[in-house]
Amino acid sequence: MAEKAENVEKTEKKQWTEEEIGRIKDHIMTALETVIDPELGLDIVNLGLIYGIDLDQEGNCEIKMTLTTMGCPLADALTEQIHSALAEVAEVKTVEVKLVWYPQWTTDKMSRYARIALGIR
């Protein structure tokens, strides 16, 4: 009997629609805007450091990001801030941050806001 109840519980588990996943990813991006690069004083989203967000139905989130330079000493600090920021997104259960180096980051990846803030044309 307990086995049957467990099977029913598994089949009744709600699956997010594509629209809901999009909304959750928007919340994730908003949360990531609170993660500030201490050297530049701007958030990692506007700096163009976020390369991708993957979210599965169980709430496991993978953030693909880069740094402005390969030797950037802030990788651990930024990863810690990302974990703290995403703890505020209810649907996210686990977070994994993957550093990627391709394509290489350039100032072209920055938002207009970041360019203006840093005086880059």
Secondary structure, 3 states (H helix, E strand, C coil): CHHHHHHHHHHHCCCCCHHHHHHHHHHHHHHHCCCEECCCCEECCCCCCEEEEEECCCCEEEEEECCCCCCCCCHHHHHHHHHHHHCCCCCCCEEEEEECCCCCCCHHHCCHHHHHHHCCC
